[in-house]
Amino acid sequence: MREGIHPEYKTVVFQDISTGEVFMTKSTMEAKDTIEIDGETYPCVRVEVSSASHPFYTGKQNLVDTEGRVEKFKQRYGM
């Protein structure tokens, strides 16, 4: 491999903000926050959706009804 063209990988923690689940992996992402796990401090990237909260993986579907939009859709299309 050529020197100086590949990014540096470091251990980063990804935290799902809806479930609190944490995943530790190697990444090139820069993080603004830190988190302490097992006495070590790691950079922390907070994500909105992960396998811990995505309906495909959990089997649960959450409908967010904003101002009755879901109900209007169901009435319009007979669902």
PDB file of N, CA, C and O in Angstrom:
ATOM      1  N   MET A   1       0.842  -1.186   0.000  1.00  0.00           N
ATOM      2  CA  MET A   1       0.000   0.000   0.000  1.00  0.00           C
ATOM      3  C   MET A   1       0.881   1.240   0.000  1.00  0.00           C
ATOM      4  O   MET A   1       1.947   1.270   0.615  1.00  0.00           O
ATOM      5  N   ARG A   2       0.416   2.245  -0.693  1.00  0.00           N
ATOM      6  CA  ARG A   2       1.172   3.495  -0.727  1.00  0.00           C
ATOM      7  C   ARG A   2       1.047   4.230   0.600  1.00  0.00           C
ATOM      8  O   ARG A   2      -0.001   4.203   1.245  1.00  0.00           O
ATOM      9  N   GLU A   3       2.098   4.866   0.983  1.00  0.00           N
ATOM     10  CA  GLU A   3       2.131   5.626   2.227  1.00  0.00           C
ATOM     11  C   GLU A   3       1.393   6.953   2.076  1.00  0.00           C
ATOM     12  O   GLU A   3       1.467   7.593   1.027  1.00  0.00           O
ATOM     13  N   GLY A   4       0.680   7.365   3.127  1.00  0.00           N
ATOM     14  CA  GLY A   4       0.088   8.702   3.183  1.00  0.00           C
ATOM     15  C   GLY A   4      -1.222   8.903   2.446  1.00  0.00           C
ATOM     16  O   GLY A   4      -1.739  10.020   2.438  1.00  0.00           O
ATOM     17  N   ILE A   5      -1.790   7.860   1.821  1.00  0.00           N
ATOM     18  CA  ILE A   5      -3.045   8.072   1.099  1.00  0.00           C
ATOM     19  C   ILE A   5      -4.238   7.410   1.786  1.00  0.00           C
ATOM     20  O   ILE A   5      -5.380   7.650   1.394  1.00  0.00           O
ATOM     21  N   HIS A   6      -3.998   6.589   2.795  1.00  0.00           N
ATOM     22  CA  HIS A   6      -5.066   5.877   3.472  1.00  0.00           C
ATOM     23  C   HIS A   6      -5.403   6.556   4.798  1.00  0.00           C
ATOM     24  O   HIS A   6      -4.508   7.033   5.497  1.00  0.00           O
ATOM     25  N   PRO A   7      -6.693   6.599   5.148  1.00  0.00           N
ATOM     26  CA  PRO A   7      -7.094   7.262   6.394  1.00  0.00           C
ATOM     27  C   PRO A   7      -6.670   6.457   7.618  1.00  0.00           C
ATOM     28  O   PRO A   7      -6.447   5.249   7.540  1.00  0.00           O
ATOM     29  N   GLU A   8      -6.567   7.135   8.722  1.00  0.00           N
ATOM     30  CA  GLU A   8      -6.248   6.496   9.995  1.00  0.00           C
ATOM     31  C   GLU A   8      -7.549   6.013  10.636  1.00  0.00           C
ATOM     32  O   GLU A   8      -8.478   6.798  10.824  1.00  0.00           O
ATOM     33  N   TYR A   9      -7.616   4.734  10.969  1.00  0.00           N
ATOM     34  CA  TYR A   9      -8.771   4.180  11.654  1.00  0.00           C
ATOM     35  C   TYR A   9      -8.502   4.194  13.149  1.00  0.00           C
ATOM     36  O   TYR A   9      -7.404   3.869  13.602  1.00  0.00           O
ATOM     37  N   LYS A  10      -9.528   4.579  13.910  1.00  0.00           N
ATOM     38  CA  LYS A  10      -9.413   4.578  15.366  1.00  0.00           C
ATOM     39  C   LYS A  10     -10.708   4.028  15.952  1.00  0.00           C
ATOM     40  O   LYS A  10     -11.738   4.001  15.278  1.00  0.00           O
ATOM     41  N   THR A  11     -10.657   3.597  17.190  1.00  0.00           N
ATOM     42  CA  THR A  11     -11.840   3.051  17.848  1.00  0.00           C
ATOM     43  C   THR A  11     -12.806   4.187  18.164  1.00  0.00           C
ATOM     44  O   THR A  11     -12.437   5.176  18.797  1.00  0.00           O
ATOM     45  N   VAL A  12     -14.070   4.026  17.705  1.00  0.00           N
ATOM     46  CA  VAL A  12     -15.115   5.020  17.908  1.00  0.00           C
ATOM     47  C   VAL A  12     -16.350   4.291  18.418  1.00  0.00           C
ATOM     48  O   VAL A  12     -16.627   3.162  18.012  1.00  0.00           O
ATOM     49  N   VAL A  13     -17.090   4.942  19.310  1.00  0.00           N
ATOM     50  CA  VAL A  13     -18.337   4.389  19.831  1.00  0.00           C
ATOM     51  C   VAL A  13     -19.496   5.100  19.144  1.00  0.00           C
ATOM     52  O   VAL A  13     -19.538   6.329  19.096  1.00  0.00           O
ATOM     53  N   PHE A  14     -20.443   4.318  18.609  1.00  0.00           N
ATOM     54  CA  PHE A  14     -21.670   4.855  18.036  1.00  0.00           C
ATOM     55  C   PHE A  14     -22.790   4.581  19.029  1.00  0.00           C
ATOM     56  O   PHE A  14     -22.956   3.451  19.488  1.00  0.00           O
ATOM     57  N   GLN A  15     -23.566   5.623  19.363  1.00  0.00           N
ATOM     58  CA  GLN A  15     -24.647   5.474  20.332  1.00  0.00           C
ATOM     59  C   GLN A  15     -25.973   5.833  19.676  1.00  0.00           C
ATOM     60  O   GLN A  15     -26.122   6.920  19.119  1.00  0.00           O
ATOM     61  N   ASP A  16     -26.941   4.914  19.744  1.00  0.00           N
ATOM     62  CA  ASP A  16     -28.283   5.153  19.225  1.00  0.00           C
ATOM     63  C   ASP A  16     -29.011   6.039  20.231  1.00  0.00           C
ATOM     64  O   ASP A  16     -29.165   5.656  21.391  1.00  0.00           O
ATOM     65  N   ILE A  17     -29.462   7.222  19.801  1.00  0.00           N
ATOM     66  CA  ILE A  17     -30.068   8.168  20.744  1.00  0.00           C
ATOM     67  C   ILE A  17     -31.466   7.747  21.177  1.00  0.00           C
ATOM     68  O   ILE A  17     -31.947   8.211  22.211  1.00  0.00           O
ATOM     69  N   SER A  18     -32.135   6.876  20.411  1.00  0.00           N
ATOM     70  CA  SER A  18     -33.488   6.483  20.808  1.00  0.00           C
ATOM     71  C   SER A  18     -33.498   5.298  21.777  1.00  0.00           C
ATOM     72  O   SER A  18     -34.429   5.172  22.571  1.00  0.00           O
ATOM     73  N   THR A  19     -32.493   4.435  21.731  1.00  0.00           N
ATOM     74  CA  THR A  19     -32.464   3.279  22.630  1.00  0.00           C
ATOM     75  C   THR A  19     -31.323   3.322  23.633  1.00  0.00           C
ATOM     76  O   THR A  19     -31.376   2.631  24.651  1.00  0.00           O
ATOM     77  N   GLY A  20     -30.303   4.112  23.372  1.00  0.00           N
ATOM     78  CA  GLY A  20     -29.152   4.170  24.259  1.00  0.00           C
ATOM     79  C   GLY A  20     -28.129   3.074  23.993  1.00  0.00           C
ATOM     80  O   GLY A  20     -27.093   3.026  24.656  1.00  0.00           O
ATOM     81  N   GLU A  21     -28.398   2.203  23.045  1.00  0.00           N
ATOM     82  CA  GLU A  21     -27.482   1.113  22.684  1.00  0.00           C
ATOM     83  C   GLU A  21     -26.173   1.686  22.148  1.00  0.00           C
ATOM     84  O   GLU A  21     -26.180   2.676  21.416  1.00  0.00           O
ATOM     85  N   VAL A  22     -25.053   1.068  22.510  1.00  0.00           N
ATOM     86  CA  VAL A  22     -23.751   1.527  22.031  1.00  0.00           C
ATOM     87  C   VAL A  22     -23.060   0.425  21.238  1.00  0.00           C
ATOM     88  O   VAL A  22     -23.175  -0.756  21.562  1.00  0.00           O
ATOM     89  N   PHE A  23     -22.338   0.829  20.191  1.00  0.00           N
ATOM     90  CA  PHE A  23     -21.579  -0.072  19.341  1.00  0.00           C
ATOM     91  C   PHE A  23     -20.172   0.480  19.222  1.00  0.00           C
ATOM     92  O   PHE A  23     -19.991   1.653  18.892  1.00  0.00           O
ATOM     93  N   MET A  24     -19.179  -0.345  19.485  1.00  0.00           N
ATOM     94  CA  MET A  24     -17.792   0.091  19.386  1.00  0.00           C
ATOM     95  C   MET A  24     -17.177  -0.557  18.146  1.00  0.00           C
ATOM     96  O   MET A  24     -17.260  -1.770  17.955  1.00  0.00           O
ATOM     97  N   THR A  25     -16.560   0.275  17.309  1.00  0.00           N
ATOM     98  CA  THR A  25     -15.950  -0.231  16.081  1.00  0.00           C
ATOM     99  C   THR A  25     -14.823   0.695  15.656  1.00  0.00           C
ATOM    100  O   THR A  25     -14.627   1.752  16.254  1.00  0.00           O
ATOM    101  N   LYS A  26     -14.096   0.311  14.644  1.00  0.00           N
ATOM    102  CA  LYS A  26     -13.054   1.167  14.067  1.00  0.00           C
ATOM    103  C   LYS A  26     -13.691   2.036  12.992  1.00  0.00           C
ATOM    104  O   LYS A  26     -14.514   1.555  12.213  1.00  0.00           O
ATOM    105  N   SER A  27     -13.318   3.312  12.945  1.00  0.00           N
ATOM    106  CA  SER A  27     -13.908   4.232  11.982  1.00  0.00           C
ATOM    107  C   SER A  27     -12.962   5.406  11.742  1.00  0.00           C
ATOM    108  O   SER A  27     -12.021   5.639  12.500  1.00  0.00           O
ATOM    109  N   THR A  28     -13.242   6.135  10.663  1.00  0.00           N
ATOM    110  CA  THR A  28     -12.485   7.345  10.369  1.00  0.00           C
ATOM    111  C   THR A  28     -13.281   8.590  10.753  1.00  0.00           C
ATOM    112  O   THR A  28     -12.806   9.707  10.545  1.00  0.00           O
ATOM    113  N   MET A  29     -14.487   8.422  11.311  1.00  0.00           N
ATOM    114  CA  MET A  29     -15.335   9.563  11.666  1.00  0.00           C
ATOM    115  C   MET A  29     -14.724  10.364  12.812  1.00  0.00           C
ATOM    116  O   MET A  29     -14.121   9.810  13.731  1.00  0.00           O
ATOM    117  N   GLU A  30     -14.895  11.665  12.732  1.00  0.00           N
ATOM    118  CA  GLU A  30     -14.481  12.560  13.810  1.00  0.00           C
ATOM    119  C   GLU A  30     -15.674  12.790  14.726  1.00  0.00           C
ATOM    120  O   GLU A  30     -16.781  13.034  14.246  1.00  0.00           O
ATOM    121  N   ALA A  31     -15.470  12.717  16.014  1.00  0.00           N
ATOM    122  CA  ALA A  31     -16.546  12.880  16.983  1.00  0.00           C
ATOM    123  C   ALA A  31     -16.301  14.106  17.851  1.00  0.00           C
ATOM    124  O   ALA A  31     -15.165  14.421  18.204  1.00  0.00           O
ATOM    125  N   LYS A  32     -17.391  14.792  18.190  1.00  0.00           N
ATOM    126  CA  LYS A  32     -17.295  15.956  19.070  1.00  0.00           C
ATOM    127  C   LYS A  32     -17.426  15.557  20.537  1.00  0.00           C
ATOM    128  O   LYS A  32     -16.874  16.216  21.417  1.00  0.00           O
ATOM    129  N   ASP A  33     -18.164  14.467  20.796  1.00  0.00           N
ATOM    130  CA  ASP A  33     -18.412  14.020  22.160  1.00  0.00           C
ATOM    131  C   ASP A  33     -17.515  12.842  22.511  1.00  0.00           C
ATOM    132  O   ASP A  33     -16.917  12.211  21.640  1.00  0.00           O
ATOM    133  N   THR A  34     -17.437  12.562  23.812  1.00  0.00           N
ATOM    134  CA  THR A  34     -16.705  11.389  24.286  1.00  0.00           C
ATOM    135  C   THR A  34     -17.599  10.601  25.227  1.00  0.00           C
ATOM    136  O   THR A  34     -18.561  11.129  25.784  1.00  0.00           O
ATOM    137  N   ILE A  35     -17.264   9.331  25.394  1.00  0.00           N
ATOM    138  CA  ILE A  35     -18.005   8.462  26.304  1.00  0.00           C
ATOM    139  C   ILE A  35     -16.996   7.556  27.003  1.00  0.00           C
ATOM    140  O   ILE A  35     -15.976   7.183  26.423  1.00  0.00           O
ATOM    141  N   GLU A  36     -17.290   7.206  28.251  1.00  0.00           N
ATOM    142  CA  GLU A  36     -16.383   6.344  29.006  1.00  0.00           C
ATOM    143  C   GLU A  36     -16.980   4.947  29.106  1.00  0.00           C
ATOM    144  O   GLU A  36     -18.102   4.774  29.581  1.00  0.00           O
ATOM    145  N   ILE A  37     -16.222   3.956  28.655  1.00  0.00           N
ATOM    146  CA  ILE A  37     -16.645   2.553  28.716  1.00  0.00           C
ATOM    147  C   ILE A  37     -15.507   1.749  29.301  1.00  0.00           C
ATOM    148  O   ILE A  37     -14.386   1.787  28.794  1.00  0.00           O
ATOM    149  N   ASP A  38     -15.790   1.019  30.370  1.00  0.00           N
ATOM    150  CA  ASP A  38     -14.804   0.173  31.054  1.00  0.00           C
ATOM    151  C   ASP A  38     -13.551   0.955  31.443  1.00  0.00           C
ATOM    152  O   ASP A  38     -12.439   0.438  31.327  1.00  0.00           O
ATOM    153  N   GLY A  39     -13.718   2.185  31.898  1.00  0.00           N
ATOM    154  CA  GLY A  39     -12.598   2.986  32.352  1.00  0.00           C
ATOM    155  C   GLY A  39     -11.801   3.660  31.254  1.00  0.00           C
ATOM    156  O   GLY A  39     -10.848   4.383  31.548  1.00  0.00           O
ATOM    157  N   GLU A  40     -12.158   3.447  30.010  1.00  0.00           N
ATOM    158  CA  GLU A  40     -11.478   4.074  28.868  1.00  0.00           C
ATOM    159  C   GLU A  40     -12.389   5.130  28.256  1.00  0.00           C
ATOM    160  O   GLU A  40     -13.606   4.949  28.227  1.00  0.00           O
ATOM    161  N   THR A  41     -11.828   6.214  27.774  1.00  0.00           N
ATOM    162  CA  THR A  41     -12.594   7.272  27.126  1.00  0.00           C
ATOM    163  C   THR A  41     -12.428   7.148  25.618  1.00  0.00           C
ATOM    164  O   THR A  41     -11.313   7.094  25.100  1.00  0.00           O
ATOM    165  N   TYR A  42     -13.585   7.103  24.910  1.00  0.00           N
ATOM    166  CA  TYR A  42     -13.603   6.951  23.465  1.00  0.00           C
ATOM    167  C   TYR A  42     -14.390   8.095  22.828  1.00  0.00           C
ATOM    168  O   TYR A  42     -15.271   8.662  23.474  1.00  0.00           O
ATOM    169  N   PRO A  43     -14.092   8.446  21.572  1.00  0.00           N
ATOM    170  CA  PRO A  43     -14.933   9.406  20.850  1.00  0.00           C
ATOM    171  C   PRO A  43     -16.313   8.777  20.633  1.00  0.00           C
ATOM    172  O   PRO A  43     -16.412   7.578  20.372  1.00  0.00           O
ATOM    173  N   CYS A  44     -17.381   9.581  20.741  1.00  0.00           N
ATOM    174  CA  CYS A  44     -18.745   9.071  20.635  1.00  0.00           C
ATOM    175  C   CYS A  44     -19.499   9.809  19.535  1.00  0.00           C
ATOM    176  O   CYS A  44     -19.573  11.037  19.538  1.00  0.00           O
ATOM    177  N   VAL A  45     -20.058   9.045  18.593  1.00  0.00           N
ATOM    178  CA  VAL A  45     -20.894   9.591  17.529  1.00  0.00           C
ATOM    179  C   VAL A  45     -22.318   9.144  17.817  1.00  0.00           C
ATOM    180  O   VAL A  45     -22.586   7.946  17.911  1.00  0.00           O
ATOM    181  N   ARG A  46     -23.230  10.092  17.958  1.00  0.00           N
ATOM    182  CA  ARG A  46     -24.623   9.755  18.242  1.00  0.00           C
ATOM    183  C   ARG A  46     -25.402   9.673  16.924  1.00  0.00           C
ATOM    184  O   ARG A  46     -25.326  10.575  16.089  1.00  0.00           O
ATOM    185  N   VAL A  47     -26.152   8.576  16.752  1.00  0.00           N
ATOM    186  CA  VAL A  47     -26.916   8.346  15.532  1.00  0.00           C
ATOM    187  C   VAL A  47     -28.399   8.218  15.877  1.00  0.00           C
ATOM    188  O   VAL A  47     -28.756   7.792  16.975  1.00  0.00           O
ATOM    189  N   GLU A  48     -29.257   8.592  14.924  1.00  0.00           N
ATOM    190  CA  GLU A  48     -30.698   8.534  15.160  1.00  0.00           C
ATOM    191  C   GLU A  48     -31.258   7.133  14.959  1.00  0.00           C
ATOM    192  O   GLU A  48     -32.183   6.733  15.667  1.00  0.00           O
ATOM    193  N   VAL A  49     -30.718   6.386  14.012  1.00  0.00           N
ATOM    194  CA  VAL A  49     -31.238   5.055  13.700  1.00  0.00           C
ATOM    195  C   VAL A  49     -30.076   4.070  13.610  1.00  0.00           C
ATOM    196  O   VAL A  49     -29.059   4.339  12.970  1.00  0.00           O
ATOM    197  N   SER A  50     -30.250   2.936  14.260  1.00  0.00           N
ATOM    198  CA  SER A  50     -29.283   1.843  14.153  1.00  0.00           C
ATOM    199  C   SER A  50     -30.067   0.534  14.128  1.00  0.00           C
ATOM    200  O   SER A  50     -31.298   0.546  14.118  1.00  0.00           O
ATOM    201  N   SER A  51     -29.366  -0.582  14.117  1.00  0.00           N
ATOM    202  CA  SER A  51     -30.059  -1.865  14.116  1.00  0.00           C
ATOM    203  C   SER A  51     -30.845  -2.084  15.410  1.00  0.00           C
ATOM    204  O   SER A  51     -31.744  -2.925  15.452  1.00  0.00           O
ATOM    205  N   ALA A  52     -30.514  -1.338  16.463  1.00  0.00           N
ATOM    206  CA  ALA A  52     -31.233  -1.472  17.729  1.00  0.00           C
ATOM    207  C   ALA A  52     -32.581  -0.764  17.712  1.00  0.00           C
ATOM    208  O   ALA A  52     -33.434  -1.052  18.552  1.00  0.00           O
ATOM    209  N   SER A  53     -32.794   0.165  16.766  1.00  0.00           N
ATOM    210  CA  SER A  53     -34.053   0.903  16.743  1.00  0.00           C
ATOM    211  C   SER A  53     -34.776   0.878  15.399  1.00  0.00           C
ATOM    212  O   SER A  53     -35.912   1.344  15.314  1.00  0.00           O
ATOM    213  N   HIS A  54     -34.152   0.347  14.348  1.00  0.00           N
ATOM    214  CA  HIS A  54     -34.782   0.336  13.031  1.00  0.00           C
ATOM    215  C   HIS A  54     -35.882  -0.729  12.981  1.00  0.00           C
ATOM    216  O   HIS A  54     -35.670  -1.857  13.426  1.00  0.00           O
ATOM    217  N   PRO A  55     -37.062  -0.375  12.439  1.00  0.00           N
ATOM    218  CA  PRO A  55     -38.184  -1.327  12.411  1.00  0.00           C
ATOM    219  C   PRO A  55     -37.874  -2.640  11.703  1.00  0.00           C
ATOM    220  O   PRO A  55     -38.425  -3.673  12.082  1.00  0.00           O
ATOM    221  N   PHE A  56     -37.024  -2.639  10.703  1.00  0.00           N
ATOM    222  CA  PHE A  56     -36.689  -3.879  10.001  1.00  0.00           C
ATOM    223  C   PHE A  56     -36.042  -4.888  10.948  1.00  0.00           C
ATOM    224  O   PHE A  56     -36.341  -6.081  10.877  1.00  0.00           O
ATOM    225  N   TYR A  57     -35.168  -4.427  11.826  1.00  0.00           N
ATOM    226  CA  TYR A  57     -34.450  -5.314  12.731  1.00  0.00           C
ATOM    227  C   TYR A  57     -35.226  -5.613  14.009  1.00  0.00           C
ATOM    228  O   TYR A  57     -35.087  -6.695  14.579  1.00  0.00           O
ATOM    229  N   THR A  58     -36.041  -4.663  14.465  1.00  0.00           N
ATOM    230  CA  THR A  58     -36.765  -4.851  15.721  1.00  0.00           C
ATOM    231  C   THR A  58     -38.123  -5.509  15.524  1.00  0.00           C
ATOM    232  O   THR A  58     -38.653  -6.114  16.456  1.00  0.00           O
ATOM    233  N   GLY A  59     -38.698  -5.401  14.321  1.00  0.00           N
ATOM    234  CA  GLY A  59     -40.026  -5.949  14.071  1.00  0.00           C
ATOM    235  C   GLY A  59     -41.141  -5.059  14.572  1.00  0.00           C
ATOM    236  O   GLY A  59     -42.305  -5.455  14.525  1.00  0.00           O
ATOM    237  N   LYS A  60     -40.826  -3.877  15.047  1.00  0.00           N
ATOM    238  CA  LYS A  60     -41.820  -2.928  15.551  1.00  0.00           C
ATOM    239  C   LYS A  60     -41.876  -1.737  14.613  1.00  0.00           C
ATOM    240  O   LYS A  60     -40.844  -1.229  14.177  1.00  0.00           O
ATOM    241  N   GLN A  61     -43.087  -1.296  14.306  1.00  0.00           N
ATOM    242  CA  GLN A  61     -43.238  -0.126  13.450  1.00  0.00           C
ATOM    243  C   GLN A  61     -43.794   1.013  14.283  1.00  0.00           C
ATOM    244  O   GLN A  61     -44.799   0.846  14.975  1.00  0.00           O
ATOM    245  N   ASN A  62     -43.151   2.165  14.222  1.00  0.00           N
ATOM    246  CA  ASN A  62     -43.616   3.356  14.922  1.00  0.00           C
ATOM    247  C   ASN A  62     -44.121   4.360  13.904  1.00  0.00           C
ATOM    248  O   ASN A  62     -43.373   4.798  13.030  1.00  0.00           O
ATOM    249  N   LEU A  63     -45.377   4.721  14.016  1.00  0.00           N
ATOM    250  CA  LEU A  63     -45.926   5.758  13.157  1.00  0.00           C
ATOM    251  C   LEU A  63     -45.925   7.068  13.913  1.00  0.00           C
ATOM    252  O   LEU A  63     -46.493   7.165  15.000  1.00  0.00           O
ATOM    253  N   VAL A  64     -45.305   8.047  13.356  1.00  0.00           N
ATOM    254  CA  VAL A  64     -45.283   9.361  13.968  1.00  0.00           C
ATOM    255  C   VAL A  64     -46.369  10.180  13.296  1.00  0.00           C
ATOM    256  O   VAL A  64     -46.264  10.523  12.118  1.00  0.00           O
ATOM    257  N   ASP A  65     -47.409  10.489  14.050  1.00  0.00           N
ATOM    258  CA  ASP A  65     -48.549  11.217  13.503  1.00  0.00           C
ATOM    259  C   ASP A  65     -48.359  12.702  13.775  1.00  0.00           C
ATOM    260  O   ASP A  65     -48.529  13.167  14.902  1.00  0.00           O
ATOM    261  N   THR A  66     -48.011  13.427  12.744  1.00  0.00           N
ATOM    262  CA  THR A  66     -47.813  14.860  12.861  1.00  0.00           C
ATOM    263  C   THR A  66     -49.030  15.563  12.294  1.00  0.00           C
ATOM    264  O   THR A  66     -49.259  15.553  11.085  1.00  0.00           O
ATOM    265  N   GLU A  67     -49.805  16.171  13.170  1.00  0.00           N
ATOM    266  CA  GLU A  67     -50.991  16.947  12.793  1.00  0.00           C
ATOM    267  C   GLU A  67     -51.995  16.119  12.000  1.00  0.00           C
ATOM    268  O   GLU A  67     -52.647  16.646  11.098  1.00  0.00           O
ATOM    269  N   GLY A  68     -52.131  14.826  12.321  1.00  0.00           N
ATOM    270  CA  GLY A  68     -53.128  13.985  11.677  1.00  0.00           C
ATOM    271  C   GLY A  68     -52.810  13.592  10.247  1.00  0.00           C
ATOM    272  O   GLY A  68     -53.714  13.173   9.523  1.00  0.00           O
ATOM    273  N   ARG A  69     -51.598  13.706   9.820  1.00  0.00           N
ATOM    274  CA  ARG A  69     -51.236  13.389   8.438  1.00  0.00           C
ATOM    275  C   ARG A  69     -51.452  11.915   8.111  1.00  0.00           C
ATOM    276  O   ARG A  69     -51.879  11.572   7.008  1.00  0.00           O
ATOM    277  N   VAL A  70     -51.154  11.051   9.069  1.00  0.00           N
ATOM    278  CA  VAL A  70     -51.336   9.628   8.831  1.00  0.00           C
ATOM    279  C   VAL A  70     -52.813   9.315   8.647  1.00  0.00           C
ATOM    280  O   VAL A  70     -53.179   8.559   7.747  1.00  0.00           O
ATOM    281  N   GLU A  71     -53.661   9.889   9.489  1.00  0.00           N
ATOM    282  CA  GLU A  71     -55.105   9.661   9.383  1.00  0.00           C
ATOM    283  C   GLU A  71     -55.654  10.198   8.066  1.00  0.00           C
ATOM    284  O   GLU A  71     -56.497   9.553   7.442  1.00  0.00           O
ATOM    285  N   LYS A  72     -55.195  11.357   7.640  1.00  0.00           N
ATOM    286  CA  LYS A  72     -55.634  11.917   6.362  1.00  0.00           C
ATOM    287  C   LYS A  72     -55.243  11.012   5.207  1.00  0.00           C
ATOM    288  O   LYS A  72     -56.023  10.813   4.275  1.00  0.00           O
ATOM    289  N   PHE A  73     -54.035  10.464   5.266  1.00  0.00           N
ATOM    290  CA  PHE A  73     -53.567   9.552   4.228  1.00  0.00           C
ATOM    291  C   PHE A  73     -54.437   8.300   4.184  1.00  0.00           C
ATOM    292  O   PHE A  73     -54.842   7.854   3.110  1.00  0.00           O
ATOM    293  N   LYS A  74     -54.724   7.730   5.371  1.00  0.00           N
ATOM    294  CA  LYS A  74     -55.535   6.520   5.434  1.00  0.00           C
ATOM    295  C   LYS A  74     -56.944   6.778   4.908  1.00  0.00           C
ATOM    296  O   LYS A  74     -57.496   5.935   4.202  1.00  0.00           O
ATOM    297  N   GLN A  75     -57.536   7.928   5.237  1.00  0.00           N
ATOM    298  CA  GLN A  75     -58.882   8.256   4.734  1.00  0.00           C
ATOM    299  C   GLN A  75     -58.874   8.456   3.236  1.00  0.00           C
ATOM    300  O   GLN A  75     -59.787   7.997   2.549  1.00  0.00           O
ATOM    301  N   ARG A  76     -57.875   9.125   2.717  1.00  0.00           N
ATOM    302  CA  ARG A  76     -57.797   9.422   1.295  1.00  0.00           C
ATOM    303  C   ARG A  76     -57.645   8.154   0.458  1.00  0.00           C
ATOM    304  O   ARG A  76     -58.271   8.028  -0.594  1.00  0.00           O
ATOM    305  N   TYR A  77     -56.826   7.226   0.914  1.00  0.00           N
ATOM    306  CA  TYR A  77     -56.531   6.041   0.120  1.00  0.00           C
ATOM    307  C   TYR A  77     -57.202   4.783   0.643  1.00  0.00           C
ATOM    308  O   TYR A  77     -56.897   3.685   0.177  1.00  0.00           O
ATOM    309  N   GLY A  78     -58.105   4.919   1.598  1.00  0.00           N
ATOM    310  CA  GLY A  78     -58.910   3.792   2.087  1.00  0.00           C
ATOM    311  C   GLY A  78     -58.119   2.686   2.740  1.00  0.00           C
ATOM    312  O   GLY A  78     -58.393   1.506   2.519  1.00  0.00           O
ATOM    313  N   MET A  79     -57.154   3.049   3.531  1.00  0.00           N
ATOM    314  CA  MET A  79     -56.333   2.034   4.199  1.00  0.00           C
ATOM    315  C   MET A  79     -56.821   1.831   5.613  1.00  0.00           C
ATOM    316  O   MET A  79     -56.262   1.017   6.347  1.00  0.00           O
TER     317      MET A  79
END
